[in-house]
């Protein structure tokens, strides 16, 4: 897998195992105050806290700089999962905890299209120290935004209702494109939750090149209705000011070249010839993966979140029949509940379709 077949993976999940960077100095720039919620809603709950800006630099490889709101909690950096599997991310929370803005998600890998050797969607395509891919057919931007939002917000926004009034916002592309994609697509989704008091929003651009596809632009936020304009402004500013370090780009090109050498040696079972250098890198890469996993275990376990996203991507919902204890994936439907008749039949419905049908317990997003 070479870099002209992909872009670096999209930004990431809040990673509490990484230091929280809270800033107290920065340039003072006003936040835009025009946008999609109604003027009445925007003015209805008092003044929106002013935002000024300061610069954040990737603490791990000095890969990028970006402007972030002064005083907000900022989690992020470039997380390396392999020679050619690097995932920059930002996750920001306002001082009062009311607004959360996320540029990308470290749980989102690059994807490879199904092929005769890897047919099943959700299967891990393991390239060892080079990268970890997931087998999946290409999803359009709208498809991906809906699937991603389902996992991103299912706990914070369980009573979500589609909100057409807040899908007039676009997240700028922040990762430079390489090569000409076979196909690319953008999409977005917005929900109202918490009795209509909060807006959940997700935007995605998907891009396919050859057998590899990725999500180079991914942005989302959860904010009170009166703070939506602020959330949009922060998300847009982060995307617009995201800047890759030229020295890091050159370093990454060398890493990609080494990745090809590694993969050839791996396929020929000649890794021993690469000697100590590969061992040192693999140890460093595993430490980074352990750091990600450590945070995720405290959040609710990374494996569960990644599996939850894979299930959403495949359009299935995990359930348990409380009568038999049987775990079963069912096709995700528009209604809130799933019912079984005990004979293999499953119906997606708010209420029991008939006497004798029992409700299945949903065990994940």
Rosetta blueprint (number, residue, H / E / L):
1 X L
2 X L
3 X H
4 X H
5 X H
6 X L
7 X L
8 X L
9 X E
10 X L
11 X L
12 X L
13 X L
14 X L
15 X L
16 X L
17 X L
18 X L
19 X L
20 X L
21 X E
22 X E
23 X L
24 X L
25 X L
26 X L
27 X E
28 X L
29 X L
30 X L
31 X L
32 X L
33 X L
34 X L
35 X L
36 X L
37 X L
38 X L
39 X H
40 X H
41 X H
42 X H
43 X H
44 X L
45 X L
46 X L
47 X L
48 X L
49 X L
50 X L
51 X L
52 X L
53 X E
54 X E
55 X E
56 X E
57 X E
58 X L
59 X L
60 X L
61 X L
62 X L
63 X L
64 X E
65 X E
66 X E
67 X E
68 X E
69 X E
70 X L
71 X L
72 X L
73 X E
74 X E
75 X E
76 X E
77 X E
78 X E
79 X E
80 X E
81 X E
82 X E
83 X L
84 X L
85 X E
86 X E
87 X E
88 X E
89 X E
90 X E
91 X E
92 X E
93 X E
94 X L
95 X L
96 X L
97 X L
98 X L
99 X L
100 X E
101 X E
102 X E
103 X E
104 X L
105 X L
106 X L
107 X L
108 X L
109 X L
110 X E
111 X E
112 X E
113 X L
114 X L
115 X E
116 X L
117 X L
118 X E
119 X L
120 X L
121 X L
122 X L
123 X L
124 X E
125 X E
126 X E
127 X L
128 X L
129 X L
130 X L
131 X L
132 X E
133 X E
134 X E
135 X E
136 X L
137 X L
138 X L
139 X L
140 X L
141 X H
142 X H
143 X H
144 X H
145 X H
146 X H
147 X H
148 X H
149 X H
150 X H
151 X H
152 X H
153 X H
154 X L
155 X L
156 X L
157 X L
158 X L
159 X L
160 X L
161 X E
162 X E
163 X L
164 X H
165 X H
166 X H
167 X L
168 X L
169 X L
170 X L
171 X L
172 X L
173 X L
174 X L
175 X L
176 X L
177 X L
178 X L
179 X L
180 X L
181 X L
182 X L
183 X E
184 X E
185 X E
186 X E
187 X E
188 X E
189 X E
190 X E
191 X E
192 X E
193 X E
194 X L
195 X L
196 X L
197 X L
198 X E
199 X E
200 X E
201 X E
202 X E
203 X E
204 X E
205 X E
206 X E
207 X E
208 X E
209 X E
210 X L
211 X L
212 X E
213 X E
214 X E
215 X E
216 X E
217 X E
218 X E
219 X E
220 X E
221 X E
222 X E
223 X E
224 X E
225 X H
226 X H
227 X H
228 X H
229 X H
230 X H
231 X H
232 X H
233 X H
234 X H
235 X H
236 X H
237 X H
238 X H
239 X H
240 X H
241 X H
242 X L
243 X E
244 X E
245 X L
246 X H
247 X H
248 X H
249 X H
250 X H
251 X H
252 X H
253 X H
254 X H
255 X H
256 X H
257 X H
258 X H
259 X H
260 X H
261 X H
262 X H
263 X H
264 X H
265 X H
266 X H
267 X H
268 X L
269 X L
270 X L
271 X H
272 X H
273 X H
274 X H
275 X H
276 X H
277 X H
278 X H
279 X H
280 X H
281 X H
282 X H
283 X H
284 X H
285 X H
286 X H
287 X H
288 X H
289 X H
290 X H
291 X H
292 X H
293 X H
294 X H
295 X H
296 X H
297 X H
298 X H
299 X H
300 X L
301 X L
302 X H
303 X H
304 X H
305 X H
306 X H
307 X H
308 X H
309 X H
310 X H
311 X H
312 X H
313 X H
314 X H
315 X L
316 X E
317 X E
318 X E
319 X E
320 X E
321 X L
322 X L
323 X L
324 X L
325 X L
326 X L
327 X E
328 X E
329 X E
330 X E
331 X E
332 X L
333 X L
334 X L
335 X L
336 X L
337 X L
338 X E
339 X E
340 X E
341 X L
342 X L
343 X L
344 X L
345 X L
346 X E
347 X E
348 X E
349 X L
350 X L
351 X L
352 X L
353 X L
354 X L
355 X L
356 X L
357 X L
358 X E
359 X E
360 X E
361 X E
362 X E
363 X L
364 X L
365 X L
